[in-house]
């Protein structure tokens, strides 16, 4: 049977960098075998062969430990990876004690750790990203320079390769994590959409049909039944909006889709228009904008007649969000907002103007006697040029 969306989400976000860690383990094993071959080939020229074999033994034990540790999430932590880096550099620093000056300076025999020393830089990249991998490569390169005692073109090449390898693996790790997050969000949206469609079918076949019939029969009977028909019609519209609203989704950056909160405000007298695609915005700011629209619509109910209609329009212009609330009521008389604030009624001053100011946006009011009222709010996304 295919996996349920929730199970697939859990598997996706478990550890997206696992394939990279498997590569780290394979690299550690292969490079250790090369280091062992290097010791066997050059032991006759070593000043202290016993120290070379001791160092190789420590490398073998550490390779076994890190291979086990890096194969689980427990071992993929900063303390273990940093100890790996420190131990590798420490073992590398024993090379001048093991090798003769002729081997180091004339023959340029590889250090005791050889390419086994590149593993910590790759592990840092897999754990912390490009900059961590770059730092790890430079640290190993510095240790290589101190152990060789003299700079050379080959040494510079090794440092560049170490730093580049750590950075590339770090970039791959960061990309894998971002891709896993996006895939998890897509799977959550898929699950929410499937559930909403299932509920919509069930509600349409039962509740909505009953409400529609009550509304129709109430209007036919008239009298008090007509009032019940009106209420049934309002609840029918509200329920349809609830089912049709876009699923709420969030990102690791703390952004949510602004559309669902606005779509829930629709009624027979209030029309809400939003883009077909997601309008992601910072969660606190999205909540404030939804509350602002709710307050503006509340003012329409309080100060306009029952036949007044309102329209809510959401536009996504990339760097900024434009939200407008318009009604066809009698409009706001000149000086009415100032007089209401003087009387202590701070609905517009606090709930509308205050929210826009706290978000760093702009607010424009167009109104006049018999012309209705339109609020236009412009709010910039975080980091956008103003």
GUGU-415216 format. One record per residue (C-alpha): residue in three letters; chain; residue number from 1; z, y, x. Coordinates in pm, whole numbers. Example, Ala and Ser with C-alpha at 12.3 -4.5 7.8 and 13.67 -1.06 7.14 Angstrom:
GUGU-415216
res,chain,n,zz,yy,xx
Ala,A,1,780,-450,1230 $
Ser,A,2,714,-106,1367 $
***
This chain:
GUGU-415216
res,chain,n,zz,yy,xx
Unk,A,1,0,0,0 $
Unk,A,2,-71,355,127 $
Unk,A,3,225,560,242 $
Unk,A,4,376,810,4 $
Unk,A,5,324,1177,108 $
Unk,A,6,697,1222,182 $
Unk,A,7,698,919,413 $
Unk,A,8,388,1049,590 $
Unk,A,9,554,1390,638 $
Unk,A,10,862,1227,794 $
Unk,A,11,646,1028,1034 $
Unk,A,12,439,1330,1132 $
Unk,A,13,732,1556,1220 $
Unk,A,14,927,1281,1402 $
Unk,A,15,802,1371,1751 $
Unk,A,16,441,1483,1784 $
Unk,A,17,461,1486,2165 $
Unk,A,18,533,1111,2190 $
Unk,A,19,183,1027,2328 $
Unk,A,20,236,1280,2607 $
Unk,A,21,570,1121,2698 $
Unk,A,22,403,783,2714 $
Unk,A,23,160,939,2959 $
Unk,A,24,454,1070,3164 $
Unk,A,25,598,717,3182 $
Unk,A,26,263,568,3287 $
Unk,A,27,221,841,3550 $
Unk,A,28,568,770,3688 $
Unk,A,29,495,399,3729 $
Unk,A,30,153,449,3888 $
Unk,A,31,273,718,4129 $
Unk,A,32,574,507,4233 $
Unk,A,33,341,221,4327 $
Unk,A,34,141,467,4538 $
Unk,A,35,462,593,4703 $
Unk,A,36,565,235,4784 $
Unk,A,37,225,169,4941 $
Unk,A,38,263,489,5145 $
Unk,A,39,599,377,5284 $
Unk,A,40,464,33,5373 $
Unk,A,41,162,184,5550 $
Unk,A,42,353,443,5755 $
Unk,A,43,694,283,5818 $
Unk,A,44,612,199,6177 $
Unk,A,45,595,568,6264 $
Unk,A,46,908,676,6080 $
Unk,A,47,1205,800,6276 $
Unk,A,48,1449,647,6025 $
Unk,A,49,1280,359,5843 $
Unk,A,50,1607,258,5677 $
Unk,A,51,1631,601,5512 $
Unk,A,52,1272,566,5391 $
Unk,A,53,1350,233,5222 $
Unk,A,54,1673,371,5077 $
Unk,A,55,1484,668,4934 $
Unk,A,56,1222,434,4790 $
Unk,A,57,1499,228,4629 $
Unk,A,58,1646,537,4465 $
Unk,A,59,1300,630,4343 $
Unk,A,60,1260,283,4193 $
Unk,A,61,1592,299,4009 $
Unk,A,62,1522,651,3884 $
Unk,A,63,1175,547,3770 $
Unk,A,64,1325,266,3563 $
Unk,A,65,1589,499,3414 $
Unk,A,66,1349,780,3324 $
Unk,A,67,1093,537,3184 $
Unk,A,68,1356,407,2945 $
Unk,A,69,1490,757,2870 $
Unk,A,70,1151,919,2810 $
Unk,A,71,1053,638,2573 $
Unk,A,72,1316,760,2322 $
Unk,A,73,1398,1100,2176 $
Unk,A,74,1743,1074,2333 $
Unk,A,75,1601,1109,2683 $
Unk,A,76,1362,1393,2606 $
Unk,A,77,1622,1662,2666 $
Unk,A,78,1657,1950,2909 $
Unk,A,79,1951,1806,3111 $
Unk,A,80,1767,1484,3194 $
Unk,A,81,1436,1653,3277 $
Unk,A,82,1607,1915,3495 $
Unk,A,83,1801,1643,3678 $
Unk,A,84,1468,1467,3727 $
Unk,A,85,1328,1781,3887 $
Unk,A,86,1633,1834,4110 $
Unk,A,87,1646,1471,4224 $
Unk,A,88,1275,1466,4300 $
Unk,A,89,1299,1782,4510 $
Unk,A,90,1609,1645,4681 $
Unk,A,91,1440,1318,4776 $
Unk,A,92,1136,1512,4896 $
Unk,A,93,1358,1723,5122 $
Unk,A,94,1454,1403,5312 $
Unk,A,95,1098,1372,5446 $
Unk,A,96,1164,1571,5768 $
Unk,A,97,1456,1336,5842 $
Unk,A,98,1244,1027,5785 $
Unk,A,99,912,1125,5937 $
Unk,A,100,833,1223,6294 $
Unk,A,101,702,1569,6386 $
Unk,A,102,373,1408,6484 $
Unk,A,103,337,1260,6135 $
Unk,A,104,430,1588,5964 $
Unk,A,105,244,1844,6173 $
Unk,A,106,-45,1655,6333 $
Unk,A,107,-136,1356,6119 $
Unk,A,108,-31,1524,5793 $
Unk,A,109,107,1198,5658 $
Unk,A,110,211,1234,5290 $
Unk,A,111,575,1310,5225 $
Unk,A,112,806,1027,5130 $
Unk,A,113,768,1103,4757 $
Unk,A,114,391,1169,4772 $
Unk,A,115,238,1222,4425 $
Unk,A,116,549,1071,4260 $
Unk,A,117,685,1427,4281 $
Unk,A,118,439,1558,4021 $
Unk,A,119,609,1378,3729 $
Unk,A,120,890,1634,3664 $
Unk,A,121,635,1915,3625 $
Unk,A,122,446,1711,3366 $
Unk,A,123,771,1618,3189 $
Unk,A,124,877,1982,3174 $
Unk,A,125,541,2070,3022 $
Unk,A,126,577,1799,2758 $
Unk,A,127,927,1921,2673 $
Unk,A,128,911,2298,2698 $
Unk,A,129,547,2401,2680 $
Unk,A,130,307,2572,2918 $
Unk,A,131,553,2807,3089 $
Unk,A,132,807,2531,3151 $
Unk,A,133,534,2311,3299 $
Unk,A,134,415,2599,3518 $
Unk,A,135,769,2666,3641 $
Unk,A,136,820,2297,3716 $
Unk,A,137,496,2279,3913 $
Unk,A,138,588,2586,4118 $
Unk,A,139,937,2445,4188 $
Unk,A,140,790,2118,4317 $
Unk,A,141,532,2315,4514 $
Unk,A,142,806,2525,4678 $
Unk,A,143,996,2210,4771 $
Unk,A,144,677,2066,4920 $
Unk,A,145,627,2380,5129 $
Unk,A,146,987,2369,5258 $
Unk,A,147,951,2003,5348 $
Unk,A,148,618,2047,5532 $
Unk,A,149,755,2336,5738 $
Unk,A,150,412,2497,5773 $
Unk,A,151,166,2638,5518 $
Unk,A,152,-187,2503,5492 $
Unk,A,153,-486,2508,5263 $
Unk,A,154,-411,2152,5149 $
Unk,A,155,-56,2254,5061 $
Unk,A,156,-181,2550,4857 $
Unk,A,157,-423,2317,4676 $
Unk,A,158,-139,2080,4590 $
Unk,A,159,73,2363,4451 $
Unk,A,160,-213,2487,4233 $
Unk,A,161,-276,2135,4103 $
Unk,A,162,93,2080,4029 $
Unk,A,163,131,2409,3844 $
Unk,A,164,-199,2357,3660 $
Unk,A,165,-108,2004,3553 $
Unk,A,166,230,2118,3417 $
Unk,A,167,70,2407,3230 $
Unk,A,168,-208,2196,3077 $
Unk,A,169,35,1931,2955 $
Unk,A,170,259,2208,2821 $
Unk,A,171,-28,2360,2625 $
Unk,A,172,-116,2019,2484 $
Unk,A,173,246,1964,2383 $
Unk,A,174,270,2300,2207 $
Unk,A,175,-59,2237,2028 $
Unk,A,176,59,1894,1914 $
Unk,A,177,378,2041,1769 $
Unk,A,178,193,2319,1587 $
Unk,A,179,-60,2070,1450 $
Unk,A,180,221,1843,1329 $
Unk,A,181,385,2133,1146 $
Unk,A,182,56,2232,980 $
Unk,A,183,-13,1872,882 $
Unk,A,184,337,1837,738 $
Unk,A,185,284,2151,531 $
Unk,A,186,-50,2019,406 $
Unk,A,187,110,1689,307 $
Unk,A,188,393,1869,126 $
Unk,A,189,139,2081,-60 $
Unk,A,190,-57,1767,-147 $
Unk,A,191,256,1600,-283 $
Unk,A,192,354,1911,-480 $
Unk,A,193,5,1943,-626 $
Unk,A,194,-5,1578,-729 $
Unk,A,195,337,1604,-894 $
Unk,A,196,242,1928,-1070 $
Unk,A,197,-76,1772,-1204 $
Unk,A,198,118,1471,-1331 $
Unk,A,199,369,1697,-1505 $
Unk,A,200,88,1913,-1644 $
Unk,A,201,-74,1611,-1807 $
Unk,A,202,256,1496,-1953 $
Unk,A,203,351,1842,-2078 $
Unk,A,204,8,1908,-2221 $
Unk,A,205,16,1585,-2418 $
Unk,A,206,360,1656,-2561 $
Unk,A,207,541,1989,-2535 $
Unk,A,208,244,2227,-2525 $
Unk,A,209,79,2064,-2824 $
Unk,A,210,401,2087,-3024 $
Unk,A,211,448,2456,-2933 $
Unk,A,212,86,2531,-3022 $
Unk,A,213,126,2361,-3359 $
Unk,A,214,452,2547,-3430 $
Unk,A,215,284,2877,-3346 $
Unk,A,216,-15,2803,-3568 $
Unk,A,217,189,2687,-3867 $
Unk,A,218,439,2971,-3831 $
Unk,A,219,164,3230,-3847 $
Unk,A,220,18,3060,-4154 $
Unk,A,221,354,3053,-4337 $
Unk,A,222,455,3408,-4241 $
Unk,A,223,795,3568,-4289 $
Unk,A,224,1071,3443,-4059 $
Unk,A,225,843,3159,-3953 $
Unk,A,226,610,3415,-3800 $
Unk,A,227,890,3530,-3570 $
Unk,A,228,946,3170,-3464 $
Unk,A,229,570,3136,-3411 $
Unk,A,230,575,3438,-3182 $
Unk,A,231,861,3292,-2976 $
Unk,A,232,685,2955,-2960 $
Unk,A,233,370,3129,-2839 $
Unk,A,234,562,3310,-2564 $
Unk,A,235,725,2988,-2448 $
Unk,A,236,390,2814,-2453 $
Unk,A,237,241,3077,-2222 $
Unk,A,238,547,3069,-1995 $
Unk,A,239,530,2691,-1971 $
Unk,A,240,159,2697,-1895 $
Unk,A,241,222,2950,-1616 $
Unk,A,242,503,2736,-1478 $
Unk,A,243,277,2432,-1458 $
Unk,A,244,-22,2623,-1321 $
Unk,A,245,173,2825,-1062 $
Unk,A,246,88,2752,-699 $
Unk,A,247,346,2534,-521 $
Unk,A,248,593,2726,-308 $
Unk,A,249,552,2648,59 $
Unk,A,250,708,2779,377 $
Unk,A,251,637,2773,749 $
Unk,A,252,853,2735,1055 $
Unk,A,253,812,3110,1107 $
Unk,A,254,1001,3175,782 $
Unk,A,255,700,3271,572 $
Unk,A,256,638,3171,210 $
Unk,A,257,352,3200,-34 $
Unk,A,258,392,3521,-232 $
Unk,A,259,184,3403,-531 $
Unk,A,260,415,3157,-715 $
Unk,A,261,695,3410,-769 $
Unk,A,262,450,3660,-920 $
Unk,A,263,264,3403,-1130 $
Unk,A,264,593,3309,-1299 $
Unk,A,265,618,3665,-1439 $
Unk,A,266,311,3625,-1659 $
Unk,A,267,358,3645,-2038 $
Unk,A,268,121,3707,-2331 $
Unk,A,269,151,4083,-2256 $
Unk,A,270,158,4059,-1877 $
Unk,A,271,-140,3940,-1677 $
Unk,A,272,-97,3844,-1312 $
Unk,A,273,-395,3825,-1076 $
Unk,A,274,-354,3673,-730 $
Unk,A,275,-595,3546,-462 $
Unk,A,276,-706,3184,-480 $
Unk,A,277,-573,3118,-130 $
Unk,A,278,-217,3140,-2 $
Unk,A,279,-69,3483,70 $
Unk,A,280,192,3406,334 $
Unk,A,281,461,3667,392 $
Unk,A,282,810,3683,541 $
Unk,A,283,1047,3511,296 $
Unk,A,284,1300,3799,260 $
Unk,A,285,1020,4054,213 $
Unk,A,286,844,3828,-40 $
Unk,A,287,1166,3803,-241 $
Unk,A,288,1207,4182,-236 $
Unk,A,289,848,4236,-352 $
Unk,A,290,892,3991,-640 $
Unk,A,291,1213,4167,-745 $
Unk,A,292,1034,4502,-725 $
Unk,A,293,760,4380,-961 $
Unk,A,294,1020,4233,-1195 $
Unk,A,295,1199,4570,-1211 $
Unk,A,296,874,4755,-1281 $
Unk,A,297,792,4514,-1564 $
Unk,A,298,1146,4549,-1697 $
Unk,A,299,1091,4924,-1721 $
Unk,A,300,777,4857,-1926 $
Unk,A,301,981,4652,-2172 $
Unk,A,302,1257,4915,-2189 $
Unk,A,303,1055,5235,-2220 $
Unk,A,304,722,5134,-2376 $
Unk,A,305,630,5000,-2717 $
Unk,A,306,603,4633,-2806 $
Unk,A,307,225,4647,-2794 $
Unk,A,308,218,4771,-2434 $
Unk,A,309,39,4544,-2189 $
Unk,A,310,88,4526,-1813 $
Unk,A,311,-123,4401,-1524 $
Unk,A,312,-3,4282,-1184 $
Unk,A,313,-257,4262,-899 $
Unk,A,314,-191,4112,-556 $
Unk,A,315,-435,4175,-271 $
Unk,A,316,-425,4035,81 $
Unk,A,317,-597,4273,325 $
Unk,A,318,-505,4085,640 $
Unk,A,319,-261,4318,814 $
Unk,A,320,-114,4448,490 $
Unk,A,321,-30,4336,138 $
Unk,A,322,-122,4557,-158 $
Unk,A,323,67,4502,-482 $
Unk,A,324,-1,4709,-792 $
Unk,A,325,170,4710,-1131 $
Unk,A,326,-9,4896,-1412 $
Unk,A,327,62,4938,-1783 $
Unk,A,328,-107,5114,-2074 $
Unk,A,329,211,5277,-2205 $
Unk,A,330,281,5645,-2272 $
Unk,A,331,336,5722,-1903 $
Unk,A,332,631,5886,-1729 $
Unk,A,333,689,6254,-1817 $
Unk,A,334,702,6497,-1526 $
Unk,A,335,1052,6524,-1383 $
Unk,A,336,1178,6217,-1568 $
Unk,A,337,1245,6012,-1254 $
Unk,A,338,1446,6292,-1092 $
Unk,A,339,1649,6353,-1407 $
Unk,A,340,1723,5980,-1443 $
Unk,A,341,1849,5969,-1084 $
Unk,A,342,2067,6276,-1150 $
Unk,A,343,2216,6099,-1451 $
Unk,A,344,2308,5800,-1235 $
Unk,A,345,2032,5569,-1353 $
Unk,A,346,1895,5446,-1022 $
Unk,A,347,1650,5177,-1140 $
Unk,A,348,1343,5338,-986 $
Unk,A,349,1520,5506,-694 $
Unk,A,350,1702,5191,-577 $
Unk,A,351,1513,4892,-715 $
Unk,A,352,1161,5022,-650 $
Unk,A,353,1164,5308,-399 $
Unk,A,354,1461,5170,-209 $
Unk,A,355,1301,4829,-166 $
Unk,A,356,974,4977,-41 $
Unk,A,357,1159,5192,213 $
Unk,A,358,1360,4894,338 $
Unk,A,359,1035,4702,391 $
Unk,A,360,875,4992,577 $
Unk,A,361,593,5017,325 $
Unk,A,362,438,5294,122 $
Unk,A,363,464,5359,-252 $
Unk,A,364,223,5553,-470 $
Unk,A,365,280,5643,-835 $
Unk,A,366,3,5743,-1073 $
Unk,A,367,113,5844,-1421 $
Unk,A,368,86,6109,-1684 $
Unk,A,369,139,6162,-2057 $
Unk,A,370,-72,5905,-2242 $
Unk,A,371,-223,5770,-1919 $
Unk,A,372,9,5478,-1857 $
Unk,A,373,183,5410,-1526 $
Unk,A,374,62,5246,-1206 $
Unk,A,375,273,5162,-902 $
Unk,A,376,89,5072,-583 $
Unk,A,377,289,4921,-297 $
Unk,A,378,152,4864,53 $
Unk,A,379,356,4657,295 $
Unk,A,380,247,4567,647 $
Unk,A,381,283,4222,794 $
Unk,A,382,515,4183,1090 $
Unk,A,383,351,4304,1409 $
Unk,A,384,58,4472,1233 $
Unk,A,385,-61,4813,1349 $
Unk,A,386,46,5083,1105 $
***
